[in-house]
Structure formats: structure tokens, C-alpha cells
Amino acid sequence: MTQHSMDNIDDENNLTDSVRDSHQADFEMNELNNTDEEMDLLEASMDEDDNDAEFDEIAELRGWALSKNPTIPHTRLDALLRILRVRLLPNLPLSSKTFLRTASVDYDVQIHEDSSEFVYFGLKKILQMSINPNLHTNNVVNLKINVDGVQLFKSSSKQFWPILCQVHSEKDVYQPFPIAIYCGTHKPQNLEQYLQQFIEEINYLHENGFEVNGQKINSIYLTAFICDRPARAFIKCIKGHGAYWSCERCMVHGERVEGRTVYPVSEGAEKRTDDSFRNQQNLEHHQGVTPLLNIRLKLDMTSAFLLDFMHLVCLGVMKKILNYWLYGNITIRLNQTAKCLLTNLLVKLQVPQEFQRTTRYFADVEKFKATELKFLLLYSGPIIFKRVLPPNIYKHFLLLHAARRILCSERWAVEKRTHAKKYLTLFVTLAEHLYGKASLISNMHNLIHLADDVRYMNCSLSRISAFPFENTLGIIKKFLRSGNKPLAQIVRRLHESFFLGIQRPHIQPRIQILRQSRSNNEGEIIIKRLQYIGVVLTSRVPNNTVLLDNGLLLKIDRIFLSAYENENDIKITGTIFKKVEPLFTYPCNSADLHMWAVSERNTTSGTFPLNKVIQKMVTFDISTEIEEKIYTMPFLHM
């Protein structure tokens, strides 16, 4: 294995076919040797006065350039710098490489014998830049780790295998960041080599801690590994999901049914433990000895490897039962009329802005992303599926829905997890009768263990899923500008992004006014949009329904503030919904989860202080001219 400094790596874009990419590559190669003088000039201008207006504008411009996703090509940024340098900011450098500090990148890319590449960014340095010590009163930092593979191009087998990290905190304010990235045409062939530097640094930081702005962080802990099933099998050196002894939580023995391995419900199956894993008591479960056993801090090799909600439930079970309903056996398959009705209902729903994706046609269900499947499972499913599914199939779905609502709720997850576990066990048991024994594949079986993750982590599934890591993988992939030297490109882009300094997270104020209008004739300031406890509230559908601490459901019509009052005195006025009935009564009363069918008829209005709001609600109105149908339920991320 050899190592190459980033300064000796040819620019990533010098072999592209297009004129634009060729120009970009030539420019980067020529500029690498001409940046010292411009760097000194820029440093001098910044050192004169940190509060100087031009310095602020330069910093703001750099932030703008790096905030674009994907980032702006250097050739275009060069042209902009030249214009601004001549007309507005004479101290700007001519080169985007100087401006973004690209030339100062100093990470070593390791070249392996199989031509794969690996770069280790390190953990301590990034933690020192990102940790807010005030959020860690016990001076201990807990980490969540993700390992996953991502294919870079459709026409190539080249792929990244990053090691991502996210600080686990009560307020969930940290974003994931890369510790290391492997690049090759297949997953890492030498697992010990892939994990070695990570394990060594984890052991060092656990025993010695580190300092952040002069404050000592005594130790770090690995709270959890959040990976999909193939990645867990890879880093734990265990059998894949199709093996007879593949379950990571119990000793159930699989059997072959219709060409697949299934796992019948067996409540008497022996539980796997950390000791049984380390001692390899069930040899058929293992494929070798994982290097993770070299981690010296306490790491539960069974419970700490979470059964990720995103891959297991959303992309796994939810997508599977949708396929049963749309394309499965004729006894359960929906007819074309029902499918059209589902689509019409789904696209009619107005979705709050916290959801990343809008609704789309069921004909595209095979292309649904995990966020869309989560939306169906946790929010819209009980409403739209009730109109088309047979009662027994619908009630079976409600078992999964109710369990997920409980386990994803910060309010109910820990308190009601035993109820959720019971619902999931019944869901898996009944799945065999509804969809056949062949439905009891690994994902379906693991539902009975999912509530154990809430017990182990003592928090909701919303805080321990792979969604943040998948978002980070997407951002990393978008950094690529061509197919030449992808790892070198990523190292440069990440270095540019980190140069500004990772923003240390802080607790957001409870109230942030995002948009307001001038005072009206009554001396009031009308607020158009505000952020309250992490969610956006407005006076317009679909971001204007809230649950008050007295149990009332309010549809906000107006948010206002007296010109002589401060943000803590904001008031809301609106229509008080009338609760008609629970959304469902099986397997539990949905009113216990604050889910109702409501009415706007014969309602009253009221004015309340904003601090009476305890929950943003997601409201769906599918009323017709002859029938009112309005449903509301809590937004679970609050």
C-alpha cells in the first residue's frame, strides 16, 4: 500500500470530454502553484480588522459559494471573483482555489494493492470543531456510527463505503460527518484494514478524552451502530439475511419456503447476548471474527447494532405489503378502481413543509423513497387505506401503524413500547395467515425485536434511524463533478466545506419569527410565519393546526403581537375543531395518541397565548360536497 499527498494527485477533472470540464481541470492544475501570494494577500486583509465590513462580505460570499448543493464549479466562481474584485471587493483573490482554501488540503489518500483508495479524516479534529460542550454536562460524548455503500454512477461499478458519525444528544442537534471514505469497485476486501484507524482512535479518545475550547471532554462512547442488514453483516462478520441462523437478536432457525428463508414466530427462541456473540456460541451465525471486538470500551455486540427503522420498516415491510396489495395474489390484490382511488386520495393531501417530498401516484410505488413510505405508514395510511382495503387487511395494517406511531413518538415511545411490541408480534403472526408463510422473511421477523431498540436507547426511533446518514450520503455523492478520481474530488469538496468551520450546534430559541408584516390599525404586528419548538407555524393550511395544553385542537387563522410586547407574548386566534370520533379503535383507541376525525361545523373561535401550543398537528381534509372528512394527528418530529 502506498500513500499520496493530495498535493500530488492530478486534478480530478482533467480527463473529462466536455470543453467546460476540460477548462475546469486545466485551471485547477495551473492554479495549484500560484496561490501563495494571493493567500498572503487575503490573510493580510483579514488580519487588519476582523470586524471590517469587507471581511464580513468575503466571509458571507464564501459561505454562499459553499452552501450550494452541489457546489458551484470553480470556473464559474473564478469569473464571479474577477467581477467582484474589480468593482466591489479589491481584496478578493483571483483564484477560487485560494478563496475556498482548496490548495491547502493535506489528507493522505492510501492506494491499496487492488487499486482501491482510502482516506481517513479522523474523528478528534472534527469533534473539536463541532462539539458544543454546553450540551454535554457530564463531559462525555456519545456517538452513533453508520457504515454503508453507495454506487457513484449508473454506468460504473465504482462505489464509496464511508464511515459516518453523528453525535448522539438529547436535543438531536448534530449532523452526521464522514470519518473515512473507501473508494473501489466493490466493498472493502480487508475489513481489518478498513476499520483499523477508526478503532485505534476510538480506543485512544475513550481512554484519554480531548479538549474543546479549553474544556475537557473526559471520554467518548459508541452508543449505537445504525446500518442496513448487509452492512451489519459485513462489519460484524456474520451470515447474511438469507442464512438459517441469521437473526441477530434470537436463535430462531430459518426454513426454506418458496425459494426463500423464512423465520416463524417463536417466542421461546433463545435470545442472543453480547457474551454469546463474543464467544461465538452459535457458530452457524458467524463468518469470522470481527475487528470491532478490538474496541476496548463497552460495546454490546447485539443490542448496540440497531435494527434500523428506515431500512427494516419503510423500505422493507411497508414496501412489501404495498406490493402485496398492488401486485400480489388475486385474493388480496386491489382492483384498478381501488388503485385509482388511492392515488386520487393521496395526491389530494396537503403536506406540511417539514416533509421533504410531496405525494405522487401509486403507479410509481416501486420508485418510492423511504420518506414517502414513512409518510404512508405514519400519517396518510390509516385515512386512505380505510377506503379501499378489506376490513381484515386494514386492521392488520393498523397493528403496524399504531406500533410505529408509538415507537416514533418522543412522548410515547418509552412509556408504551411494550404495547408496541405486542402489536408487532401479532402483526407478524397474522402475516402468515394473510400473505402466506413465504412472507415471514428476515425484515418481517425482525419487527418483533424492534421495540427492544427503544428500550436499549431510551428514546424514540425517530432519533436513531438512518435517515440523517442517508441524507449525508446524498450530499457527498452530489459533490462529484465528473467520473475521474472521485475520492480526490470528495476530499477537496469536504475540505472546502469544513474550512469555514463547522457550526457548533446550539439549542434553538423556542420562538423565531420568520416573516411578519407591518402593524395593522389596531397596533398589532401580524406574523406570517414563525418557528416554534422546531416546527413552522403559519395562518394557512397545511401548517396551521395545533394541539393546546388544554386538549383543544386549533386551526390558526391569525398570529399576532402587540407593538409594545416581545416574542413571548405572541398570541394565536383561530377555529376550535370539534372532535367527532377517534380515527380508529383497533388495536388501541387512537384518541390516546391524539388522532381524531374532526369537524369545522358549529365550531367556536378562540384566542390563546402561543406558549399554550404543545404539538403541531398534521391535518388532512378529504371532504366532498356531500360529506365532511377531516382528520388530524400529531407531527411526530416535535
Buried (B, 14 or more C-beta within 10 A) or exposed (E): EEEEEBEEBEBBBBBBEEEEBBBBBBBBEEBBEEBEEBBEBBEEBBEEEEEEEBBEBBEEBBEEBBEEEEBBBBBEBBEBBEEBBEEEBEBBBBBBBBBBBBBBBEBBBBBBEEEBBBBBBBBBEBBBBBBBBEBBEEEEBBBBBBBBBEEBEEEEEBBBBBBBBBBBBEEBBBBBBBBBBBBBEEBBEBBEBBBBBBBEBBBBBBEEBBEBEEEEBEBBBBBBBBBBBEBBBBBBBBBBBEBBBBBBBBBBEBEEBEEBBBBBBBEEBEEBBBEBBBEBBBEBBBBEEBBBBBBEEEBBBBBBBBBBBBBBBBBBBBBBBBEBBBEBEEEBBBEEEBBBBBBBBBEEBBBBEBBEEEBBEBEEBEEBEBBBBBBBBBBBBBBBBBBBBEEEBBBBBBBBBBBBBBBBBBBBBBEBBEBBBBBBBBBBBBBBEBBBEEBBBBBBBBBBBBBBBBEBBEBBBBBBBBBBBBBBBEBBBEBBBBBBBBBBBBBBBBBBBBBBEBEBBEEEEEBEBEEBEEBEEEEBBBBEBBBBBBBBBBBEEBBBBBBBEEEBBBBBBBBBBBEEEEBEEBBBBBBBBBBBEBBBEEBBEBBEBBBBBBBBEEBEEEEBEBBBBBBBBBBBBBEEEEEBBBBBBBBBBB
